[in-house]
Amino acid sequence: ETSVDLGFEADATFVGSAHDVAGEVEIVDAQTIRIDPFQYDGGGANARLFLVVDGADFQPDFELTDNLVGTPFDGEALELQIPEAATPGTWDTIVLWCIPFAVEFGHATFAPPEG
């Protein structure tokens, strides 16, 4: 079972990033994830942030944002609401996904904080 908890952080930089996707991701509380600073050039087609199990198919219930294309982020903090259906054990990774072309722009997998 996949399990994440409060205070878990994702990789400091999104892995395999396209469109300059980067940021530090943290689970703030049971309903909130924060990416700070968030970097994304706003390019692509219908790109949205999702919570997924690393390497698994996408769960539409775990969509975190509407289409972000055309909205560049240059180091701003982005707070996201965790969907009710995304219960502990059902996700461990955040991904920016381009829906029409089924292409990942970047992802980060959560892990316990160091120290």
N, C-alpha and C positions, 0 to 999 in steps of 0.2 A: 504494500500500500504506500502511496505517495502521501507525505504529510508535511505541511508547512505550518509555521507558528508565528505569533507576534514577534516583531523584531528581526525576523529572517530578512536577509538582504540578498539581492541578486548580484551577479557579476557586475563589477564597476562599469564595464563597457559591454554593450550588446555584442554578441558573437555573430560573425558572418554578416556584418552590417552593410547595407546599401543605403543610399540617400542620407549619408552622414548621421545615421541613427546611433545615439549613445546616451548614456545616463546611468545614474546610480538609483537602484530601485529598492524600496523597503516596504514591508508590511507594517503599517502604522497601527492598525487595530483590526478587529474582526470584520469591519466593513470597508477599510480604506487601504489603498496602495498609493505610495508617492514615488514619482520619478523626479529626482532633483540633483543636478540639473538635467533637463531633457533637451536633447539635440535631435532635430529632424529637419531636412531641407524642404519638406512639404511636397516633394515630387512623387511620381508614381500615379497609380489609378486605384481609387477606392481602397485606401490603406486604413486598417483599423487595428487597434490593440486588442488582443485576446489573452485569456488565461487558458493554458493547455497542459496536458501531461507531455513531458519532453518525448518527442518522437512519435506521438500518437496523433490520431485524426482530430480535427478541430471540433469543439463543442459549441454550437451556435448560442447556447444559453450563457456562455462565458465571455461574451463580447463586452469590452470595457468602454469603447468609444464609438462615436459615429465616424464617418469618413474624415480623415485628417488631411487628405490631399488639398493643397492650396493654403494650408496653415503652417507656415514654418515656425519652428521653436528654436530659440537660440539661447539655451541655458535657463529657461524658465522652470519653475516647479509645476508639475502636473499631478493633481490629486484625482484618483479614480475610485469609484465605488465598486466593491466586489459584489457581483450578483449573488442573490440568495441561493441560487442553485449551485454555486461554486463552493460546496462545503469542503472542509478539510479532507484531504485524501483524494480529491478529484482533480487537482492541478498542482504543478510545481514550476511552471515556466510562464513567462510573459513574452509575447511575440507580436511584432508589427508585421501584419500580413496583407499582401496585395491580393484582394479577392478575385478580380477578373483574370489575372494571369497566374494565380496560385503560386506566388513567389513570396518568400520570406525576406523582409528587409532587415531583420535583426531579432535576436531573442536573448533572454537572460534567464538562467535557472536559479531558483532560490536555494539558499543554504543557510545554516545557522550562522549568526554573527561570530566573528573571530574574537577570542580573548574572553 
